[in-house]
Amino acid sequence: MYFKLKICKEEKLIITILFKKEDIDMDEFKNVCFEKLVKIASSHLMLPALYSNAKKKNLLKYFPEDLNSFLKKIFEENTRRNQILIKELNELSKIIVKNNISHLFVKGAYNIKNNLYDSPGERMVGDIDFLVNKNDLNVTEKILLKNGYRNSKVDTKKFWIRPHIPKLINTKKLFSVEIHREQLRYFKRNLLPAKELLESMRLKKTDYLPKLCVLNYQINDYGATSLSYSFRSIYDYILLSKKHEMNSKDFKIRDIRNFFLITDTLGITHNIKKLNLVDKIILIRFYFKKTYKFYYLIDNFIVSLIKVIPTRFLQFLEFIFDKYYRNYVLKKLKI
């Protein structure tokens, strides 16, 4: 840890349960507000993983009985959902392979399909993401539309180019589907191009997985910009790093470096051995965000502008020059 960070007792306990191997002292449970603990874990989509790890480490005896019942119910329901996820993944894969299209499942769908977790119930998943070659994008979409899926929105292809087409929904399926042309936001796509990922899949290489896990949160969820962190992404990275080592050159990429500056500061990892000037500035900003509410609000407001303004500008250009998107927007506005 680079400095003494003010973290509430509940968040410290979550970090301990999820990431620490050593024995946990029951004193760490004293004066814990379990309602606050649930709120924090839930905001990171980590309630099932929290329950699973607490159970493995024989810590549920320190939890209130009603909380144990609540967490157990969520874990069992998530396990059921993920069993359906695996079934739908296999069905999707059969449809795509039947049409000779190379595809790569990514994120939570990939992790669960490849048994990354001790129990599939640990990971919460919202939808199924998979990557295809750009030349196969439209064909893949048409194939799924013929198999009961429908578009949720119109795609944009001129200015506002998103890494994936809008979600495809099937009323007979539990999970929606996102077909990716790139895995990362378009302005950062060259950090891990789709072509490179699909080639790794063809060669049966999996060393890209930790890098993809980190960049997905840092770029797609603006973690690097906002200096925020996700226990779900950190948890995935920790498990992936046990099987796949990240290239030392990748630690020089600012988006990735920010991730580890934060996880090192939280005491979860120990990856950045020497700090440079930019690292120190990043850490000062992170410290201020975690320590001072007023600074946190100002910083988040600036970040929201950084996120929204470029997007709105590209949407405006798309509206002006793309008649399909324009008609879609006007129809939504009922004009």
C-alpha positions in Angstrom: 0.0 0.0 0.0 1.4 3.4 -1.0 -0.4 5.5 1.6 -2.9 4.9 4.4 -6.3 4.9 2.6 -9.5 5.5 4.6 -11.7 2.5 3.9 -14.7 1.6 5.9 -14.7 -1.5 8.1 -17.3 -3.1 5.9 -15.3 -2.7 2.6 -12.2 -4.0 4.4 -14.1 -7.1 5.4 -15.3 -7.7 1.8 -11.7 -7.4 0.6 -10.6 -9.8 3.2 -13.3 -12.4 2.5 -12.8 -12.2 -1.3 -9.1 -11.9 -1.7 -7.1 -12.8 1.5 -5.8 -16.4 1.9 -4.8 -16.1 5.6 -7.0 -17.0 8.5 -9.5 -14.3 9.3 -9.9 -13.1 12.9 -13.5 -13.0 14.2 -12.6 -9.5 15.6 -12.9 -8.2 12.0 -16.6 -8.8 12.3 -17.1 -6.7 15.4 -19.1 -3.5 14.9 -19.7 -4.3 11.2 -22.9 -2.9 9.8 -24.1 -5.9 7.7 -26.6 -3.7 5.9 -23.8 -1.5 4.7 -21.7 -4.5 3.8 -24.5 -5.9 1.6 -25.0 -2.5 0.0 -21.3 -2.3 -1.0 -21.1 -5.9 -2.2 -24.3 -5.5 -4.2 -23.0 -2.4 -5.9 -20.0 -4.5 -7.1 -22.3 -7.4 -8.1 -20.5 -9.6 -5.7 -23.1 -10.9 -3.3 -23.0 -14.5 -4.7 -19.1 -14.5 -4.6 -19.2 -13.1 -1.1 -21.4 -15.9 0.1 -19.4 -18.5 -1.7 -16.1 -17.4 -0.3 -17.4 -16.9 3.2 -18.8 -20.4 3.1 -15.5 -21.9 1.8 -13.6 -20.0 4.6 -16.1 -21.1 7.3 -17.1 -17.5 8.0 -20.9 -17.7 7.6 -21.2 -18.4 11.4 -20.2 -14.8 12.0 -23.1 -13.5 9.8 -26.6 -12.9 11.1 -28.9 -15.9 10.3 -31.3 -13.8 8.2 -28.4 -12.5 6.1 -27.1 -16.1 5.6 -30.6 -17.1 4.3 -30.7 -14.0 2.1 -27.3 -14.6 0.6 -27.9 -18.3 0.1 -31.1 -17.6 -1.8 -29.3 -15.2 -4.1 -26.4 -17.6 -4.6 -28.8 -20.5 -5.5 -30.8 -18.3 -7.9 -27.6 -17.1 -9.6 -26.5 -20.7 -9.9 -29.8 -21.5 -11.6 -29.4 -18.5 -13.9 -25.9 -19.5 -14.9 -26.9 -23.1 -15.6 -29.4 -21.6 -18.1 -26.6 -19.4 -19.4 -24.4 -22.4 -20.2 -27.3 -24.0 -22.0 -28.0 -20.8 -24.1 -24.3 -20.4 -24.8 -24.1 -23.9 -26.2 -27.2 -23.3 -28.3 -25.8 -20.1 -29.7 -22.5 -21.7 -30.5 -24.2 -24.5 -32.4 -26.1 -22.0 -34.5 -23.0 -19.9 -35.3 -20.7 -22.8 -36.0 -23.3 -24.4 -38.3 -22.9 -21.3 -40.4 -19.1 -21.5 -40.4 -18.6 -18.3 -38.4 -15.6 -18.0 -36.1 -16.7 -16.5 -32.7 -15.2 -15.9 -29.3 -17.2 -15.6 -26.1 -15.9 -13.0 -23.8 -16.2 -11.6 -20.3 -18.5 -13.5 -17.9 -19.9 -15.8 -20.5 -16.4 -17.0 -21.4 -15.3 -17.4 -17.8 -18.3 -19.5 -16.8 -18.2 -21.6 -19.9 -14.5 -22.4 -19.2 -15.1 -23.1 -15.4 -13.0 -20.2 -14.1 -14.9 -20.2 -10.8 -15.1 -22.8 -8.0 -18.9 -22.6 -8.5 -20.7 -21.1 -11.5 -23.0 -19.4 -9.0 -20.2 -17.0 -8.0 -20.4 -14.8 -11.1 -23.3 -12.5 -11.9 -23.8 -12.1 -15.7 -26.2 -9.7 -17.4 -25.9 -10.8 -21.1 -23.9 -12.9 -23.5 -21.1 -11.2 -25.3 -19.2 -12.7 -28.2 -16.8 -11.4 -30.8 -16.9 -12.1 -34.6 -14.8 -10.9 -37.5 -16.1 -7.5 -38.8 -16.9 -9.1 -42.2 -19.2 -11.6 -40.4 -21.0 -9.1 -38.2 -24.1 -8.5 -40.4 -24.4 -12.1 -41.4 -24.2 -13.2 -37.7 -26.9 -10.7 -36.8 -29.2 -11.9 -39.6 -28.7 -15.5 -38.5 -29.7 -14.7 -35.0 -32.7 -12.7 -36.2 -33.8 -15.8 -38.1 -33.5 -17.8 -34.9 -36.0 -15.8 -32.8 -33.9 -12.8 -31.7 -34.9 -9.2 -32.4 -33.1 -5.9 -32.4 -33.5 -3.7 -29.3 -32.3 -0.5 -31.1 -30.9 0.5 -34.5 -27.2 0.2 -35.0 -25.0 3.2 -35.9 -22.2 2.8 -38.3 -21.0 6.2 -39.6 -19.8 8.3 -36.6 -21.1 6.8 -33.4 -19.4 3.4 -33.8 -19.9 1.2 -30.7 -17.9 -1.9 -30.0 -21.0 -4.0 -30.4 -24.3 -3.8 -32.2 -27.3 -3.1 -30.0 -28.5 -6.0 -27.9 -30.5 -8.8 -29.5 -33.4 -10.1 -27.4 -35.2 -13.4 -27.6 -38.4 -13.6 -25.5 -37.8 -17.3 -25.1 -34.3 -16.8 -23.8 -33.2 -15.5 -20.4 -30.1 -13.7 -21.7 -29.8 -11.0 -24.3 -26.9 -11.2 -26.8 -24.3 -8.6 -27.8 -22.3 -9.2 -31.0 -19.0 -7.4 -30.9 -17.1 -5.9 -33.8 -14.5 -4.9 -31.3 -14.1 -5.7 -27.7 -13.0 -2.3 -26.5 -14.5 1.2 -27.1 -13.6 2.3 -30.6 -11.1 5.0 -29.7 -9.1 2.5 -27.7 -9.7 -0.6 -29.8 -6.0 -0.9 -30.9 -5.0 -1.8 -27.4 -6.5 -5.2 -28.0 -7.9 -5.5 -31.5 -10.6 -8.0 -32.5 -8.4 -9.4 -35.1 -5.7 -10.2 -32.5 -8.3 -11.8 -30.2 -9.8 -14.0 -32.9 -6.3 -15.0 -34.0 -5.4 -16.0 -30.4 -8.6 -18.1 -30.4 -7.6 -19.8 -33.7 -4.1 -20.6 -32.3 -5.7 -21.7 -29.0 -3.8 -19.1 -27.0 -5.3 -17.7 -23.9 -2.6 -15.3 -22.6 -4.8 -12.3 -23.6 -7.4 -13.1 -20.9 -6.0 -11.1 -17.9 -5.3 -8.1 -20.2 -8.8 -8.3 -21.7 -10.3 -8.5 -18.2 -8.5 -5.4 -17.0 -9.1 -3.3 -20.1 -12.8 -4.2 -20.3 -13.4 -2.4 -17.0 -10.8 0.3 -17.4 -12.0 1.4 -20.9 -15.5 0.1 -21.5 -16.7 1.0 -18.0 -14.4 4.1 -17.7 -12.5 2.8 -14.7 -9.2 4.4 -15.8 -10.9 7.7 -16.4 -12.9 7.8 -13.2 -10.3 6.0 -11.0 -13.0 3.7 -9.8 -12.7 0.0 -9.2 -14.9 -3.1 -9.5 -14.5 -6.0 -7.2 -16.0 -8.2 -9.8 -13.3 -7.3 -12.4 -10.6 -7.6 -9.8 -11.9 -11.0 -8.7 -12.0 -12.2 -12.3 -8.4 -10.9 -12.8 -7.1 -12.6 -9.7 -8.6 -16.0 -10.9 -7.3 -15.5 -14.4 -3.8 -14.5 -13.3 -3.5 -17.9 -11.5 -3.6 -19.6 -15.0 -2.3 -16.8 -17.3 0.5 -14.4 -16.7 0.1 -10.9 -18.0 3.0 -9.6 -20.3 5.3 -7.3 -18.3 5.0 -4.8 -21.2 1.3 -4.4 -20.6 2.0 -2.8 -17.2 3.3 0.2 -19.0 -0.1 0.9 -20.6 -1.6 3.7 -18.6 -5.1 2.2 -18.4 -3.7 -1.0 -17.1 -1.3 0.7 -14.8 -4.1 2.7 -13.2 -5.9 -0.6 -12.4 -3.0 -2.0 -10.5 -2.2 1.3 -8.7 -5.6 1.0 -7.2 -5.6 -2.7 -6.5 -2.1 -2.4 -4.9 -3.3 0.5 -2.8 -6.2 -1.7 -1.6 -3.7 -4.3 -0.6 -5.1 -6.9 -3.1 -2.2 -7.1 -5.5 1.5 -6.1 -5.5 2.4 -5.4 -9.1 3.7 -1.9 -9.5 7.3 -2.0 -8.0 8.4 1.6 -8.8 6.2 4.7 -9.1 6.8 7.4 -11.7 5.6 11.0 -11.5 2.3 10.3 -13.3 1.6 7.3 -10.9 2.0 9.6 -7.9 -0.4 12.2 -9.4 -2.9 9.4 -10.1 -2.6 8.1 -6.5 -3.1 11.6 -5.0 -6.3 12.0 -7.1 -7.5 8.5 -5.9 -6.7 9.4 -2.3 -8.6 12.6 -2.6 -11.6 10.8 -4.1 -11.7 8.3 -1.3 -11.1 10.8 1.4 -13.0 14.0 0.6 -16.7 13.9 -0.4 -16.7 17.3 -2.0 -13.7 16.4 -4.2 -15.3 13.1 -5.1 -18.4 14.9 -6.3 -16.5 17.4 -8.4 -14.2 14.7 -9.9 -17.2 12.6 -10.8 -19.0 15.5 -12.4 -15.9 16.2 -14.6 -15.7 12.6 -15.5 -19.4 12.5 -16.5 -18.7 15.4 -18.9 -15.7 13.6 -20.4 -18.0 10.5 -20.9 -21.1 12.3 -22.2 -19.9 15.2 -24.3 -18.0 13.2 -27.0 -20.9 10.6 -27.1 -23.5 13.3 -27.6 -21.5 15.0 -30.3 -21.1 11.7 -32.2 -24.8 11.0 -31.7 -25.6 14.4 -33.2 -23.5 13.7 -36.3 -25.1 10.3 -36.6 -28.5 11.9 -36.4 -27.6 14.5 -39.1 -26.0 12.1 -41.6 -27.6 8.7 -41.0 -31.3 8.6 -42.0 -31.9 5.2 -40.4 -30.7 6.5 -37.0 -32.6 9.8 -37.5 -35.8 8.0 -38.2 -35.3 5.8 -35.2 -34.8 8.8 -32.9 -37.7 10.7 -34.3 -39.9 7.6 -33.9 -38.8 7.2 -30.3 -39.6 10.9 -29.7 -42.9 10.4 -31.5 -42.2 13.4 -33.8 
